[in-house]
């Protein structure tokens, strides 16, 4: 079975009530060689749609906000409110020249909210997003600098 087939089976079993939703890590390619982690999602539905001569799988995902323990998950606001859109990531990548705004590192990079999402910061405003290396992002945590 293909990966799409396995996802479709998992979504069908969830809809039938025979299993909990599959948890899926979602990555997005924003530029050649540049992939960003968009978060952890629940796979809750699947269907097929016609695309030209082919039928393609479509999947419905709901974003997960996991507790620090990793044991419980609760529904967050809609993914489009929390997840940074591709156009914002591309604009920030160009503006910040693909490097940490604190130290200039070009490895282990993260898109960071200047005003954290948890404190009302927007994911849709490039002025509220910056690139930080993992070290500086972890040090900043949910603080407003």
LUMKEMI-77036 format. One record per atom (N, C-alpha, C): x, y, z; residue in three letters; residue number from 1. Coordinates in pm, whole numbers, plus 32768, in hexadecimal, padded with zeros to 4 digits. Layout:
{east->X	north->Y	up->Z	type->ALA	seq->NUM}
...
! end
This chain:
{east->8055	north->7F8A	up->8000	type->UNK	seq->1}
{east->8000	north->8000	up->8000	type->UNK	seq->1}
{east->8059	north->807C	up->8000	type->UNK	seq->1}
{east->8034	north->80E3	up->7FB2	type->UNK	seq->2}
{east->8080	north->815F	up->7FAF	type->UNK	seq->2}
{east->806B	north->81AC	up->8031	type->UNK	seq->2}
{east->80BE	north->8214	up->8046	type->UNK	seq->3}
{east->80AD	north->8267	up->80BD	type->UNK	seq->3}
{east->8023	north->82A9	up->80BB	type->UNK	seq->3}
{east->7FF6	north->82D8	up->8046	type->UNK	seq->4}
{east->7F70	north->8311	up->803C	type->UNK	seq->4}
{east->7F06	north->82AA	up->805F	type->UNK	seq->4}
{east->7F19	north->822F	up->8033	type->UNK	seq->5}
{east->7EBA	north->81C5	up->8054	type->UNK	seq->5}
{east->7EB6	north->81A9	up->80EA	type->UNK	seq->5}
{east->7F29	north->81AB	up->812A	type->UNK	seq->6}
{east->7F2F	north->8197	up->81BB	type->UNK	seq->6}
{east->7EEA	north->820B	up->8204	type->UNK	seq->6}
{east->7F00	north->8286	up->81D6	type->UNK	seq->7}
{east->7EBC	north->82F9	up->8212	type->UNK	seq->7}
{east->7E25	north->82ED	up->8200	type->UNK	seq->7}
{east->7DFB	north->82C6	up->8187	type->UNK	seq->8}
{east->7D6C	north->82B9	up->816B	type->UNK	seq->8}
{east->7D2D	north->824E	up->81C5	type->UNK	seq->8}
{east->7D74	north->81E0	up->81D8	type->UNK	seq->9}
{east->7D43	north->8175	up->8230	type->UNK	seq->9}
{east->7D36	north->81A8	up->82C0	type->UNK	seq->9}
{east->7D9C	north->81F0	up->82F0	type->UNK	seq->10}
{east->7D99	north->8226	up->8378	type->UNK	seq->10}
{east->7D26	north->8288	up->838A	type->UNK	seq->10}
{east->7D10	north->82E0	up->8327	type->UNK	seq->11}
{east->7CA1	north->8340	up->832F	type->UNK	seq->11}
{east->7C1C	north->82F8	up->832F	type->UNK	seq->11}
{east->7C0D	north->8290	up->82DD	type->UNK	seq->12}
{east->7B91	north->8243	up->82DA	type->UNK	seq->12}
{east->7B76	north->81FD	up->835D	type->UNK	seq->12}
{east->7BDD	north->81C6	up->839B	type->UNK	seq->13}
{east->7BCC	north->8184	up->841D	type->UNK	seq->13}
{east->7BA7	north->81E9	up->8489	type->UNK	seq->13}
{east->7BE1	north->8261	up->8482	type->UNK	seq->14}
{east->7BBC	north->82C8	up->84E4	type->UNK	seq->14}
{east->7B29	north->82EF	up->84D2	type->UNK	seq->14}
{east->7B00	north->8306	up->8455	type->UNK	seq->15}
{east->7A74	north->832B	up->843B	type->UNK	seq->15}
{east->7A14	north->82BD	up->8467	type->UNK	seq->15}
{east->7A3F	north->823F	up->845D	type->UNK	seq->16}
{east->79EB	north->81CE	up->8485	type->UNK	seq->16}
{east->79EB	north->81BA	up->851D	type->UNK	seq->16}
{east->7A43	north->8204	up->8562	type->UNK	seq->17}
{east->7A48	north->81FA	up->85F4	type->UNK	seq->17}
{east->7A98	north->8184	up->8627	type->UNK	seq->17}
{east->7AEB	north->8147	up->85D2	type->UNK	seq->18}
{east->7B37	north->80D2	up->85FE	type->UNK	seq->18}
{east->7BC6	north->80F2	up->8628	type->UNK	seq->18}
{east->7BED	north->8172	up->861D	type->UNK	seq->19}
{east->7C73	north->819A	up->8648	type->UNK	seq->19}
{east->7C77	north->822F	up->865F	type->UNK	seq->19}
{east->7CDB	north->825C	up->86A7	type->UNK	seq->20}
{east->7CEE	north->82EC	up->86B9	type->UNK	seq->20}
{east->7D30	north->8325	up->863B	type->UNK	seq->20}
{east->7D2A	north->83A8	up->8628	type->UNK	seq->21}
{east->7D63	north->83DF	up->85AD	type->UNK	seq->21}
{east->7DFB	north->83CF	up->85A9	type->UNK	seq->21}
{east->7E2C	north->83B5	up->8533	type->UNK	seq->22}
{east->7EBD	north->83AC	up->851C	type->UNK	seq->22}
{east->7EF9	north->8436	up->8531	type->UNK	seq->22}
{east->7F6C	north->843D	up->8575	type->UNK	seq->23}
{east->7FB3	north->84BB	up->8586	type->UNK	seq->23}
{east->801C	north->84C5	up->8519	type->UNK	seq->23}
{east->801D	north->8538	up->84D4	type->UNK	seq->24}
{east->8073	north->854B	up->8460	type->UNK	seq->24}
{east->80C4	north->85CA	up->8471	type->UNK	seq->24}
{east->8148	north->85C0	up->8461	type->UNK	seq->25}
{east->819E	north->8637	up->845E	type->UNK	seq->25}
{east->819C	north->866D	up->83D1	type->UNK	seq->25}
{east->8182	north->86EE	up->83C3	type->UNK	seq->26}
{east->8177	north->872A	up->833E	type->UNK	seq->26}
{east->81EC	north->8788	up->8326	type->UNK	seq->26}
{east->822D	north->8774	up->82B4	type->UNK	seq->27}
{east->829B	north->87C9	up->8288	type->UNK	seq->27}
{east->8272	north->880A	up->8205	type->UNK	seq->27}
{east->82A7	north->887F	up->81EB	type->UNK	seq->28}
{east->8285	north->88C9	up->8172	type->UNK	seq->28}
{east->8305	north->88F4	up->812C	type->UNK	seq->28}
{east->830B	north->88DF	up->80AA	type->UNK	seq->29}
{east->837D	north->890D	up->805B	type->UNK	seq->29}
{east->8360	north->899D	up->8031	type->UNK	seq->29}
{east->83B0	north->89FC	up->8062	type->UNK	seq->30}
{east->8397	north->8A87	up->803F	type->UNK	seq->30}
{east->83F6	north->8ABA	up->7FD3	type->UNK	seq->30}
{east->8463	north->8A70	up->7FBB	type->UNK	seq->31}
{east->84C3	north->8A94	up->7F54	type->UNK	seq->31}
{east->851B	north->8A19	up->7F3F	type->UNK	seq->31}
{east->8562	north->8A12	up->7ED0	type->UNK	seq->32}
{east->85B8	north->899E	up->7EB6	type->UNK	seq->32}
{east->8616	north->8988	up->7F2C	type->UNK	seq->32}
{east->860F	north->8912	up->7F67	type->UNK	seq->33}
{east->8665	north->88F0	up->7FD7	type->UNK	seq->33}
{east->863C	north->892C	up->805C	type->UNK	seq->33}
{east->85CC	north->8972	up->8062	type->UNK	seq->34}
{east->85A0	north->89B1	up->80DF	type->UNK	seq->34}
{east->8519	north->8978	up->8106	type->UNK	seq->34}
{east->8519	north->8929	up->8170	type->UNK	seq->35}
{east->84A0	north->88EC	up->81A5	type->UNK	seq->35}
{east->8488	north->8922	up->8231	type->UNK	seq->35}
{east->840C	north->893E	up->8251	type->UNK	seq->36}
{east->83EC	north->896E	up->82D8	type->UNK	seq->36}
{east->8381	north->8914	up->8315	type->UNK	seq->36}
{east->838D	north->8904	up->8398	type->UNK	seq->37}
{east->832E	north->88B3	up->83E4	type->UNK	seq->37}
{east->82B4	north->8907	up->8403	type->UNK	seq->37}
{east->823E	north->88D9	up->83DC	type->UNK	seq->38}
{east->81C2	north->8923	up->83F3	type->UNK	seq->38}
{east->8176	north->88F4	up->846E	type->UNK	seq->38}
{east->819F	north->8887	up->84AA	type->UNK	seq->39}
{east->815D	north->885C	up->8524	type->UNK	seq->39}
{east->8128	north->87CE	up->851D	type->UNK	seq->39}
{east->80E8	north->87A8	up->858A	type->UNK	seq->40}
{east->80AD	north->8723	up->8598	type->UNK	seq->40}
{east->8017	north->872F	up->8581	type->UNK	seq->40}
{east->7FE2	north->86D6	up->852E	type->UNK	seq->41}
{east->7F55	north->86DA	up->8508	type->UNK	seq->41}
{east->7F15	north->8652	up->851B	type->UNK	seq->41}
{east->7E90	north->8653	up->8532	type->UNK	seq->42}
{east->7E40	north->85D8	up->8534	type->UNK	seq->42}
{east->7E08	north->85C2	up->84A8	type->UNK	seq->42}
{east->7E10	north->8548	up->8479	type->UNK	seq->43}
{east->7DD5	north->8520	up->83F9	type->UNK	seq->43}
{east->7D45	north->84F6	up->8415	type->UNK	seq->43}
{east->7CE3	north->8547	up->83E8	type->UNK	seq->44}
{east->7C58	north->852D	up->840F	type->UNK	seq->44}
{east->7BFB	north->8509	up->839B	type->UNK	seq->44}
{east->7C27	north->851C	up->831F	type->UNK	seq->45}
{east->7BCE	north->84FA	up->82B0	type->UNK	seq->45}
{east->7C20	north->84E8	up->8231	type->UNK	seq->45}
{east->7BE5	north->84A3	up->81D2	type->UNK	seq->46}
{east->7C26	north->8489	up->8152	type->UNK	seq->46}
{east->7BBB	north->8474	up->80E7	type->UNK	seq->46}
{east->7BD8	north->84A2	up->806F	type->UNK	seq->47}
{east->7B80	north->848B	up->7FFC	type->UNK	seq->47}
{east->7BD4	north->8493	up->7F7F	type->UNK	seq->47}
{east->7B99	north->846F	up->7F0E	type->UNK	seq->48}
{east->7BDF	north->8477	up->7E8C	type->UNK	seq->48}
{east->7B99	north->84DF	up->7E36	type->UNK	seq->48}
{east->7BEA	north->8527	up->7DE9	type->UNK	seq->49}
{east->7BB6	north->8589	up->7D8A	type->UNK	seq->49}
{east->7BF7	north->8572	up->7D03	type->UNK	seq->49}
{east->7BAD	north->8594	up->7C9B	type->UNK	seq->50}
{east->7BE2	north->8589	up->7C13	type->UNK	seq->50}
{east->7C3E	north->85FF	up->7BFA	type->UNK	seq->50}
{east->7CB5	north->85E6	up->7BC5	type->UNK	seq->51}
{east->7D13	north->864E	up->7B9E	type->UNK	seq->51}
{east->7D45	north->862A	up->7B13	type->UNK	seq->51}
{east->7D05	north->8663	up->7AAF	type->UNK	seq->52}
{east->7D23	north->863B	up->7A26	type->UNK	seq->52}
{east->7CFF	north->85AA	up->7A13	type->UNK	seq->52}
{east->7D5B	north->8559	up->79DE	type->UNK	seq->53}
{east->7D3B	north->84CC	up->79C7	type->UNK	seq->53}
{east->7D4C	north->8474	up->7A45	type->UNK	seq->53}
{east->7D7D	north->84AF	up->7AB2	type->UNK	seq->54}
{east->7D9A	north->845F	up->7B29	type->UNK	seq->54}
{east->7D3A	north->847C	up->7B9A	type->UNK	seq->54}
{east->7D2B	north->8419	up->7BF2	type->UNK	seq->55}
{east->7CE6	north->842E	up->7C71	type->UNK	seq->55}
{east->7D53	north->843E	up->7CDA	type->UNK	seq->55}
{east->7D46	north->84A8	up->7D2C	type->UNK	seq->56}
{east->7DAB	north->84C2	up->7D92	type->UNK	seq->56}
{east->7D6C	north->84C1	up->7E1D	type->UNK	seq->56}
{east->7DBB	north->8498	up->7E7E	type->UNK	seq->57}
{east->7D8E	north->849A	up->7F09	type->UNK	seq->57}
{east->7D92	north->852A	up->7F3D	type->UNK	seq->57}
{east->7D30	north->854D	up->7F8D	type->UNK	seq->58}
{east->7D2D	north->85CB	up->7FD8	type->UNK	seq->58}
{east->7D1B	north->85A5	up->806A	type->UNK	seq->58}
{east->7D61	north->85EC	up->80C1	type->UNK	seq->59}
{east->7D5D	north->85CD	up->814F	type->UNK	seq->59}
{east->7D36	north->8647	up->819F	type->UNK	seq->59}
{east->7CE7	north->8633	up->8207	type->UNK	seq->60}
{east->7CC5	north->869E	up->8264	type->UNK	seq->60}
{east->7D16	north->8689	up->82E3	type->UNK	seq->60}
{east->7D5D	north->86F2	up->830B	type->UNK	seq->61}
{east->7DB0	north->86EE	up->8382	type->UNK	seq->61}
{east->7D80	north->8758	up->83E4	type->UNK	seq->61}
{east->7D8D	north->873C	up->8465	type->UNK	seq->62}
{east->7D71	north->879E	up->84CE	type->UNK	seq->62}
{east->7DF0	north->87AF	up->851E	type->UNK	seq->62}
{east->7E17	north->882B	up->8536	type->UNK	seq->63}
{east->7E93	north->8843	up->8580	type->UNK	seq->63}
{east->7E85	north->8815	up->8611	type->UNK	seq->63}
{east->7EF3	north->87E3	up->8648	type->UNK	seq->64}
{east->7EF8	north->87B0	up->86D0	type->UNK	seq->64}
{east->7F51	north->880C	up->8721	type->UNK	seq->64}
{east->7F27	north->8828	up->879A	type->UNK	seq->65}
{east->7F79	north->8874	up->87F8	type->UNK	seq->65}
{east->7F99	north->8815	up->886A	type->UNK	seq->65}
{east->800F	north->87D8	up->8868	type->UNK	seq->66}
{east->8031	north->8771	up->88CA	type->UNK	seq->66}
{east->8064	north->87AF	up->894B	type->UNK	seq->66}
{east->803E	north->8772	up->89B8	type->UNK	seq->67}
{east->8072	north->879A	up->8A3B	type->UNK	seq->67}
{east->8105	north->8774	up->8A41	type->UNK	seq->67}
{east->814E	north->87AF	up->8A9D	type->UNK	seq->68}
{east->81DD	north->8797	up->8AA9	type->UNK	seq->68}
{east->81FB	north->8702	up->8ABD	type->UNK	seq->68}
{east->81A2	north->86BB	up->8AFE	type->UNK	seq->69}
{east->81B8	north->862D	up->8B17	type->UNK	seq->69}
{east->81AA	north->85DB	up->8A98	type->UNK	seq->69}
{east->8169	north->8612	up->8A33	type->UNK	seq->70}
{east->8152	north->85C8	up->89B8	type->UNK	seq->70}
{east->80E1	north->8563	up->89C5	type->UNK	seq->70}
{east->809D	north->855F	up->8A38	type->UNK	seq->71}
{east->8037	north->84F9	up->8A4D	type->UNK	seq->71}
{east->7FAB	north->8529	up->8A2B	type->UNK	seq->71}
{east->7F92	north->85AB	up->8A35	type->UNK	seq->72}
{east->7F0B	north->85D8	up->8A15	type->UNK	seq->72}
{east->7F11	north->863C	up->89A4	type->UNK	seq->72}
{east->7EA9	north->863F	up->8955	type->UNK	seq->73}
{east->7EA2	north->869C	up->88E5	type->UNK	seq->73}
{east->7E18	north->86DC	up->88E8	type->UNK	seq->73}
{east->7E15	north->875E	up->88CE	type->UNK	seq->74}
{east->7D96	north->87A6	up->88CD	type->UNK	seq->74}
{east->7D8A	north->87F4	up->884C	type->UNK	seq->74}
{east->7D11	north->8810	up->8825	type->UNK	seq->75}
{east->7CF9	north->885B	up->87AA	type->UNK	seq->75}
{east->7D27	north->88EB	up->87BC	type->UNK	seq->75}
{east->7D73	north->891B	up->875D	type->UNK	seq->76}
{east->7DA1	north->89A6	up->875A	type->UNK	seq->76}
{east->7D46	north->89F5	up->86FF	type->UNK	seq->76}
{east->7D5D	north->8A79	up->86F7	type->UNK	seq->77}
{east->7D15	north->8AC6	up->8693	type->UNK	seq->77}
{east->7D33	north->8A8D	up->8608	type->UNK	seq->77}
{east->7CE4	north->8AB0	up->85A4	type->UNK	seq->78}
{east->7CFA	north->8A79	up->851F	type->UNK	seq->78}
{east->7D8B	north->8A8B	up->84F1	type->UNK	seq->78}
{east->7DBD	north->8A27	up->84A7	type->UNK	seq->79}
{east->7E48	north->8A28	up->847A	type->UNK	seq->79}
{east->7E6C	north->8AA7	up->8430	type->UNK	seq->79}
{east->7E0F	north->8ADC	up->83E1	type->UNK	seq->80}
{east->7E2E	north->8B53	up->8393	type->UNK	seq->80}
{east->7E47	north->8BCD	up->83EC	type->UNK	seq->80}
{east->7E1D	north->8BC9	up->846A	type->UNK	seq->81}
{east->7E37	north->8C37	up->84C6	type->UNK	seq->81}
{east->7EBF	north->8C2A	up->8509	type->UNK	seq->81}
{east->7EEC	north->8BB2	up->8520	type->UNK	seq->82}
{east->7F68	north->8B9A	up->856A	type->UNK	seq->82}
{east->7FDF	north->8B85	up->850E	type->UNK	seq->82}
{east->7FCC	north->8B38	up->84A5	type->UNK	seq->83}
{east->803A	north->8B16	up->844B	type->UNK	seq->83}
{east->805F	north->8B8F	up->83F6	type->UNK	seq->83}
{east->80DF	north->8BA7	up->83E9	type->UNK	seq->84}
{east->8110	north->8C18	up->8399	type->UNK	seq->84}
{east->80FE	north->8BF5	up->8305	type->UNK	seq->84}
{east->80B5	north->8C48	up->82BA	type->UNK	seq->85}
{east->809F	north->8C2A	up->822C	type->UNK	seq->85}
{east->8120	north->8C2C	up->81DB	type->UNK	seq->85}
{east->8122	north->8BE1	up->816E	type->UNK	seq->86}
{east->8198	north->8BD8	up->8119	type->UNK	seq->86}
{east->81C6	north->8C5F	up->80E7	type->UNK	seq->86}
{east->8169	north->8CB5	up->80BF	type->UNK	seq->87}
{east->8192	north->8D37	up->8088	type->UNK	seq->87}
{east->81DA	north->8D8A	up->80F2	type->UNK	seq->87}
{east->81B1	north->8D7C	up->8172	type->UNK	seq->88}
{east->81F4	north->8DC4	up->81DF	type->UNK	seq->88}
{east->8281	north->8D8A	up->81F2	type->UNK	seq->88}
{east->828C	north->8D05	up->81F3	type->UNK	seq->89}
{east->830F	north->8CC6	up->8204	type->UNK	seq->89}
{east->8370	north->8CF1	up->8196	type->UNK	seq->89}
{east->833F	north->8CF4	up->811A	type->UNK	seq->90}
{east->8396	north->8D1C	up->80AB	type->UNK	seq->90}
{east->83C2	north->8DAE	up->80B9	type->UNK	seq->90}
{east->8367	north->8E06	up->80DE	type->UNK	seq->91}
{east->8388	north->8E94	up->80F0	type->UNK	seq->91}
{east->83EE	north->8EA5	up->8161	type->UNK	seq->91}
{east->83D9	north->8E60	up->81D1	type->UNK	seq->92}
{east->8434	north->8E69	up->8244	type->UNK	seq->92}
{east->84BC	north->8E2E	up->821F	type->UNK	seq->92}
{east->84BD	north->8DBF	up->81D6	type->UNK	seq->93}
{east->853A	north->8D7F	up->81AC	type->UNK	seq->93}
{east->858D	north->8DE2	up->8159	type->UNK	seq->93}
{east->854D	north->8E25	up->80FC	type->UNK	seq->94}
{east->8594	north->8E87	up->80A8	type->UNK	seq->94}
{east->85C4	north->8EFD	up->80FD	type->UNK	seq->94}
{east->856C	north->8F31	up->8152	type->UNK	seq->95}
{east->858E	north->8FA6	up->81A4	type->UNK	seq->95}
{east->8602	north->8F87	up->8202	type->UNK	seq->95}
{east->85FE	north->8F12	up->8244	type->UNK	seq->96}
{east->8663	north->8EEE	up->82A6	type->UNK	seq->96}
{east->86DB	north->8EA7	up->8267	type->UNK	seq->96}
{east->86DA	north->8E9C	up->81E3	type->UNK	seq->97}
{east->8748	north->8E61	up->8195	type->UNK	seq->97}
{east->8769	north->8DD2	up->81BF	type->UNK	seq->97}
{east->8703	north->8D88	up->81EB	type->UNK	seq->98}
{east->8715	north->8CFB	up->820C	type->UNK	seq->98}
{east->8776	north->8CE3	up->827E	type->UNK	seq->98}
{east->8777	north->8D3D	up->82DF	type->UNK	seq->99}
{east->87D1	north->8D2A	up->8351	type->UNK	seq->99}
{east->8793	north->8D61	up->83D0	type->UNK	seq->99}
{east->87C9	north->8D35	up->8442	type->UNK	seq->100}
{east->8798	north->8D61	up->84C4	type->UNK	seq->100}
{east->87AD	north->8DF8	up->84D2	type->UNK	seq->100}
{east->8744	north->8E3D	up->84FC	type->UNK	seq->101}
{east->874C	north->8ECE	up->850A	type->UNK	seq->101}
{east->87A2	north->8EF6	up->8582	type->UNK	seq->101}
{east->87C1	north->8E99	up->85DB	type->UNK	seq->102}
{east->8812	north->8EB7	up->8652	type->UNK	seq->102}
{east->88A7	north->8EA0	up->8639	type->UNK	seq->102}
{east->88C8	north->8E2E	up->85FB	type->UNK	seq->103}
{east->8956	north->8E09	up->85EF	type->UNK	seq->103}
{east->8986	north->8DF0	up->8561	type->UNK	seq->103}
{east->892A	north->8DEE	up->8501	type->UNK	seq->104}
{east->8951	north->8DD9	up->8476	type->UNK	seq->104}
{east->8962	north->8D47	up->844D	type->UNK	seq->104}
{east->8945	north->8CE9	up->84A9	type->UNK	seq->105}
{east->8952	north->8C5C	up->8488	type->UNK	seq->105}
{east->88F2	north->8C38	up->8416	type->UNK	seq->105}
{east->891B	north->8BD8	up->83C3	type->UNK	seq->106}
{east->88C2	north->8BA9	up->8359	type->UNK	seq->106}
{east->88A1	north->8B15	up->8369	type->UNK	seq->106}
{east->88AE	north->8AE2	up->83E5	type->UNK	seq->107}
{east->8889	north->8A57	up->8400	type->UNK	seq->107}
{east->8824	north->8A51	up->8473	type->UNK	seq->107}
{east->87D6	north->89E6	up->8475	type->UNK	seq->108}
{east->8770	north->89CE	up->84DC	type->UNK	seq->108}
{east->8715	north->8A48	up->84EC	type->UNK	seq->108}
{east->86E0	north->8A79	up->847D	type->UNK	seq->109}
{east->8690	north->8AF4	up->847F	type->UNK	seq->109}
{east->85FD	north->8AD9	up->849C	type->UNK	seq->109}
{east->85BF	north->8B38	up->84E2	type->UNK	seq->110}
{east->8532	north->8B31	up->8507	type->UNK	seq->110}
{east->84EF	north->8BB4	up->84E1	type->UNK	seq->110}
{east->8471	north->8BAB	up->84B8	type->UNK	seq->111}
{east->841F	north->8C23	up->84A9	type->UNK	seq->111}
{east->83E3	north->8C40	up->8532	type->UNK	seq->111}
{east->83F8	north->8CB9	up->8565	type->UNK	seq->112}
{east->83D1	north->8CDE	up->85ED	type->UNK	seq->112}
{east->8374	north->8D56	up->85EA	type->UNK	seq->112}
{east->8310	north->8D53	up->8641	type->UNK	seq->113}
{east->82B6	north->8DC6	up->8652	type->UNK	seq->113}
{east->82FB	north->8E2C	up->86AD	type->UNK	seq->113}
{east->8308	north->8EA8	up->8681	type->UNK	seq->114}
{east->8340	north->8F13	up->86D4	type->UNK	seq->114}
{east->82E7	north->8F24	up->874E	type->UNK	seq->114}
{east->8266	north->8F38	up->8737	type->UNK	seq->115}
{east->8202	north->8F32	up->87A1	type->UNK	seq->115}
{east->81C7	north->8EA5	up->8797	type->UNK	seq->115}
{east->81DF	north->8E50	up->87FB	type->UNK	seq->116}
{east->81B5	north->8DC5	up->87F2	type->UNK	seq->116}
{east->8120	north->8DB5	up->87D1	type->UNK	seq->116}
{east->8102	north->8D4E	up->8786	type->UNK	seq->117}
{east->8077	north->8D30	up->8762	type->UNK	seq->117}
{east->8023	north->8D23	up->87E0	type->UNK	seq->117}
{east->805C	north->8CE5	up->8848	type->UNK	seq->118}
{east->8014	north->8CD0	up->88C6	type->UNK	seq->118}
{east->7FF3	north->8D53	up->890D	type->UNK	seq->118}
{east->8034	north->8DBF	up->88E4	type->UNK	seq->119}
{east->801C	north->8E42	up->8921	type->UNK	seq->119}
{east->7FDB	north->8EA2	up->88BE	type->UNK	seq->119}
{east->7F9E	north->8E6A	up->8855	type->UNK	seq->120}
{east->7F52	north->8EBA	up->87F6	type->UNK	seq->120}
{east->7F9B	north->8EE2	up->8779	type->UNK	seq->120}
{east->8015	north->8EB2	up->8765	type->UNK	seq->121}
{east->8062	north->8ED4	up->86EE	type->UNK	seq->121}
{east->8029	north->8E92	up->8671	type->UNK	seq->121}
{east->8032	north->8ED7	up->8602	type->UNK	seq->122}
{east->7FFB	north->8EA6	up->8584	type->UNK	seq->122}
{east->805F	north->8E4E	up->8539	type->UNK	seq->122}
{east->8029	north->8DE6	up->84F9	type->UNK	seq->123}
{east->8079	north->8D91	up->84A1	type->UNK	seq->123}
{east->8073	north->8DC5	up->8412	type->UNK	seq->123}
{east->801B	north->8E24	up->83F6	type->UNK	seq->124}
{east->8004	north->8E54	up->836E	type->UNK	seq->124}
{east->8047	north->8EDA	up->8350	type->UNK	seq->124}
{east->8095	north->8F0C	up->83AE	type->UNK	seq->125}
{east->80D9	north->8F8C	up->839A	type->UNK	seq->125}
{east->816F	north->8F74	up->839A	type->UNK	seq->125}
{east->81B2	north->8F84	up->8329	type->UNK	seq->126}
{east->8243	north->8F6B	up->8323	type->UNK	seq->126}
{east->8292	north->8FBE	up->8388	type->UNK	seq->126}
{east->825C	north->9031	up->83B1	type->UNK	seq->127}
{east->82A2	north->9083	up->8414	type->UNK	seq->127}
{east->82A5	north->903E	up->849D	type->UNK	seq->127}
{east->824D	north->8FDD	up->84B3	type->UNK	seq->128}
{east->8249	north->8F96	up->8533	type->UNK	seq->128}
{east->8294	north->8F11	up->852E	type->UNK	seq->128}
{east->82D4	north->8EF2	up->84BF	type->UNK	seq->129}
{east->831C	north->8E74	up->84B0	type->UNK	seq->129}
{east->83AE	north->8E94	up->8495	type->UNK	seq->129}
{east->8406	north->8E47	up->84D3	type->UNK	seq->130}
{east->8495	north->8E57	up->84BC	type->UNK	seq->130}
{east->84D4	north->8DCD	up->84B5	type->UNK	seq->130}
{east->854E	north->8DC7	up->8482	type->UNK	seq->131}
{east->8598	north->8D4A	up->8480	type->UNK	seq->131}
{east->85FB	north->8D4C	up->84F5	type->UNK	seq->131}
{east->85F7	north->8CE2	up->8544	type->UNK	seq->132}
{east->8656	north->8CCF	up->85B0	type->UNK	seq->132}
{east->8692	north->8C43	up->85A5	type->UNK	seq->132}
{east->870F	north->8C34	up->85D0	type->UNK	seq->133}
{east->8749	north->8BAF	up->85D9	type->UNK	seq->133}
{east->8708	north->8B68	up->8650	type->UNK	seq->133}
{east->8716	north->8AE6	up->8656	type->UNK	seq->134}
{east->86D9	north->8A9A	up->86C4	type->UNK	seq->134}
{east->8704	north->8ACC	up->874D	type->UNK	seq->134}
{east->8784	north->8AEE	up->875D	type->UNK	seq->135}
{east->87B6	north->8B1F	up->87DD	type->UNK	seq->135}
{east->876D	north->8B9E	up->8808	type->UNK	seq->135}
{east->8764	north->8C00	up->87AE	type->UNK	seq->136}
{east->8724	north->8C7E	up->87D2	type->UNK	seq->136}
{east->868C	north->8C70	up->87DF	type->UNK	seq->136}
{east->864F	north->8C19	up->8791	type->UNK	seq->137}
{east->85BF	north->8C04	up->879C	type->UNK	seq->137}
{east->859D	north->8BC4	up->8823	type->UNK	seq->137}
{east->85E9	north->8B61	up->884C	type->UNK	seq->138}
{east->85CF	north->8B21	up->88CD	type->UNK	seq->138}
{east->85EA	north->8B82	up->8940	type->UNK	seq->138}
{east->8651	north->8BD5	up->8933	type->UNK	seq->139}
{east->8670	north->8C36	up->899C	type->UNK	seq->139}
{east->8601	north->8C9F	up->89A8	type->UNK	seq->139}
{east->85C7	north->8CC5	up->8937	type->UNK	seq->140}
{east->855D	north->8D2A	up->8935	type->UNK	seq->140}
{east->84DC	north->8CF1	up->8972	type->UNK	seq->140}
{east->84C1	north->8C72	up->8955	type->UNK	seq->141}
{east->8447	north->8C2E	up->8982	type->UNK	seq->141}
{east->83CD	north->8C80	up->8958	type->UNK	seq->141}
{east->8371	north->8C9E	up->89B6	type->UNK	seq->142}
{east->82F9	north->8CE9	up->8992	type->UNK	seq->142}
{east->8304	north->8D7A	up->89C2	type->UNK	seq->142}
{east->837D	north->8DA9	up->89D0	type->UNK	seq->143}
{east->8392	north->8E33	up->89FE	type->UNK	seq->143}
{east->8383	north->8E97	up->898A	type->UNK	seq->143}
{east->835F	north->8F10	up->89AC	type->UNK	seq->144}
{east->835B	north->8F7E	up->894B	type->UNK	seq->144}
{east->83DA	north->8FCE	up->8962	type->UNK	seq->144}
{east->842B	north->8FDB	up->88FB	type->UNK	seq->145}
{east->84AA	north->9025	up->8909	type->UNK	seq->145}
{east->84A0	north->90AD	up->88C8	type->UNK	seq->145}
! end
